[in-house]
Amino acid sequence: ARDTWREFTAEQGSEFGRFVCHQVGSTHRRKLYETLGLDLAKDFSTFETLGNTGSVALPATLALAVDAGAIR
């Protein structure tokens, strides 16, 4: 994840207002954000309400973020 993020931000920049990551669990989420140096407060999380929903976690969370107006 660190290498991919480094390559991505080298091309796209690193200013983001919100993040949506795969909703595996709270420990995984925290460690990912720590490893990448991202602000956890910018995360849109559904793990607390939906739990680990497997392969649909990311698209479902993104759709909910859009519906909530958190992401345009």
Backbone as CSV, one residue per row, in Angstrom:
resi,resn,N_x,N_y,N_z,CA_x,CA_y,CA_z,C_x,C_y,C_z
1,ALA,0.830,-1.189,0.000,0.000,0.000,0.000,0.878,1.257,0.000
2,ARG,1.951,1.220,0.776,2.832,2.388,0.863,3.449,2.724,-0.494
3,ASP,3.957,1.710,-1.192,4.572,1.938,-2.502,3.549,2.440,-3.522
4,THR,2.384,1.836,-3.525,1.328,2.240,-4.452,0.893,3.671,-4.171
5,TRP,0.715,4.005,-2.887,0.309,5.361,-2.521,1.375,6.378,-2.936
6,ARG,2.620,6.036,-2.725,3.724,6.919,-3.095,3.706,7.185,-4.608
7,GLU,3.530,6.138,-5.402,3.487,6.299,-6.858,2.259,7.113,-7.284
8,PHE,1.120,6.807,-6.699,-0.120,7.508,-7.043,-0.018,8.998,-6.740
9,THR,0.450,9.343,-5.546,0.525,10.749,-5.171,1.623,11.491,-5.930
10,ALA,2.640,10.778,-6.396,3.662,11.422,-7.225,3.051,11.921,-8.532
11,GLU,2.044,11.214,-9.020,1.379,11.589,-10.270,0.185,12.517,-10.041
12,GLN,-0.569,12.282,-8.967,-1.836,12.978,-8.743,-1.776,14.073,-7.692
13,GLY,-0.717,14.129,-6.905,-0.671,15.050,-5.775,-1.221,14.372,-4.536
14,SER,-1.145,15.036,-3.412,-1.540,14.379,-2.159,-2.574,15.167,-1.359
15,GLU,-3.245,16.108,-1.998,-4.269,16.888,-1.305,-5.646,16.262,-1.534
16,PHE,-6.170,15.632,-0.501,-7.474,14.983,-0.589,-8.325,15.417,0.590
17,GLY,-9.588,15.712,0.327,-10.488,16.141,1.384,-11.146,14.987,2.113
18,ARG,-11.174,13.824,1.449,-11.863,12.674,2.045,-11.246,11.403,1.487
19,PHE,-11.259,10.344,2.296,-10.776,9.032,1.876,-11.846,7.990,2.130
20,VAL,-11.898,7.004,1.263,-12.745,5.828,1.455,-11.853,4.628,1.208
21,CYS,-11.674,3.804,2.215,-10.844,2.613,2.030,-11.683,1.359,2.268
22,HIS,-11.110,0.227,1.919,-11.796,-1.043,2.146,-12.066,-1.202,3.634
23,GLN,-13.270,-1.584,3.986,-13.716,-1.632,5.376,-13.483,-3.016,5.982
24,VAL,-12.242,-3.314,6.336,-11.892,-4.632,6.874,-12.102,-4.686,8.380
25,GLY,-11.619,-3.689,9.080,-11.742,-3.635,10.525,-11.034,-2.407,11.064
26,SER,-11.293,-2.078,12.307,-10.751,-0.849,12.876,-9.231,-0.878,13.005
27,THR,-8.651,-2.022,13.363,-7.195,-2.102,13.497,-6.520,-1.967,12.143
28,HIS,-7.025,-2.669,11.152,-6.475,-2.586,9.797,-6.567,-1.158,9.277
29,ARG,-7.706,-0.530,9.468,-7.932,0.848,9.020,-6.927,1.792,9.672
30,ARG,-6.786,1.707,10.976,-5.866,2.587,11.700,-4.429,2.390,11.229
31,LYS,-3.997,1.133,11.089,-2.625,0.848,10.650,-2.381,1.340,9.222
32,LEU,-3.347,1.184,8.346,-3.206,1.673,6.972,-3.010,3.181,6.962
33,TYR,-3.854,3.899,7.679,-3.755,5.349,7.717,-2.446,5.800,8.362
34,GLU,-2.003,5.104,9.402,-0.710,5.422,10.023,0.436,5.187,9.036
35,THR,0.423,4.049,8.356,1.482,3.692,7.413,1.581,4.696,6.275
36,LEU,0.434,5.158,5.794,0.422,6.097,4.673,0.528,7.549,5.111
37,GLY,0.458,7.784,6.411,0.535,9.152,6.921,-0.691,9.980,6.594
38,LEU,-1.854,9.327,6.581,-3.104,10.007,6.245,-3.869,10.386,7.508
39,ASP,-4.669,11.432,7.396,-5.493,11.909,8.503,-6.732,11.024,8.625
40,LEU,-6.816,10.272,9.697,-7.940,9.356,9.910,-9.273,10.105,9.989
41,ALA,-9.221,11.372,10.368,-10.447,12.172,10.443,-11.068,12.397,9.060
42,LYS,-10.292,12.214,7.993,-10.795,12.380,6.628,-11.397,11.095,6.074
43,ASP,-11.387,10.035,6.859,-11.915,8.747,6.412,-13.428,8.736,6.511
44,PHE,-14.089,8.194,5.503,-15.525,7.940,5.559,-15.670,6.456,5.816
45,SER,-16.084,6.101,7.009,-16.125,4.692,7.406,-17.544,4.205,7.625
46,THR,-17.798,2.980,7.183,-19.085,2.325,7.451,-18.891,1.055,8.262
47,PHE,-17.641,0.764,8.617,-17.377,-0.479,9.343,-18.156,-0.536,10.662
48,GLU,-18.271,0.601,11.313,-18.964,0.639,12.601,-20.443,0.273,12.496
49,THR,-21.041,0.565,11.348,-22.465,0.282,11.178,-22.759,-0.942,10.318
50,LEU,-21.896,-1.214,9.328,-22.130,-2.341,8.423,-21.252,-3.554,8.709
51,GLY,-20.146,-3.338,9.432,-19.198,-4.427,9.653,-18.399,-4.710,8.394
52,ASN,-17.726,-5.841,8.375,-16.941,-6.248,7.214,-17.888,-6.898,6.215
53,THR,-18.147,-6.212,5.129,-19.090,-6.715,4.126,-18.383,-7.343,2.933
54,GLY,-17.110,-7.688,3.113,-16.373,-8.396,2.077,-16.095,-7.544,0.859
55,SER,-16.239,-8.138,-0.319,-15.846,-7.469,-1.561,-16.724,-6.269,-1.900
56,VAL,-17.883,-6.159,-1.311,-18.764,-5.024,-1.594,-18.478,-3.835,-0.669
57,ALA,-17.572,-3.997,0.282,-17.322,-2.951,1.281,-16.920,-1.615,0.661
58,LEU,-15.969,-1.625,-0.245,-15.504,-0.360,-0.828,-16.571,0.305,-1.694
59,PRO,-17.171,-0.394,-2.662,-18.187,0.293,-3.469,-19.411,0.718,-2.654
60,ALA,-19.813,-0.068,-1.676,-20.959,0.302,-0.842,-20.646,1.536,-0.013
61,THR,-19.451,1.584,0.556,-19.055,2.737,1.369,-18.927,3.981,0.502
62,LEU,-18.363,3.842,-0.681,-18.263,4.986,-1.588,-19.646,5.500,-1.951
63,ALA,-20.572,4.605,-2.252,-21.942,5.019,-2.594,-22.607,5.746,-1.417
64,LEU,-22.400,5.245,-0.216,-22.959,5.906,0.967,-22.323,7.260,1.204
65,ALA,-21.035,7.386,0.927,-20.349,8.670,1.061,-20.909,9.684,0.073
66,VAL,-21.170,9.255,-1.151,-21.757,10.134,-2.146,-23.175,10.540,-1.711
67,ASP,-23.967,9.566,-1.280,-25.333,9.858,-0.817,-25.349,10.833,0.353
68,ALA,-24.336,10.729,1.226,-24.270,11.605,2.403,-23.704,12.977,2.071
69,GLY,-23.254,13.166,0.831,-22.670,14.434,0.428,-21.233,14.621,0.863
70,ALA,-20.601,13.537,1.334,-19.201,13.605,1.776,-18.245,13.632,0.610
71,ILE,-18.681,13.116,-0.530,-17.861,13.070,-1.746,-18.738,13.489,-2.922
72,ARG,-18.154,14.310,-3.772,-18.898,14.724,-4.978,-18.560,13.801,-6.115
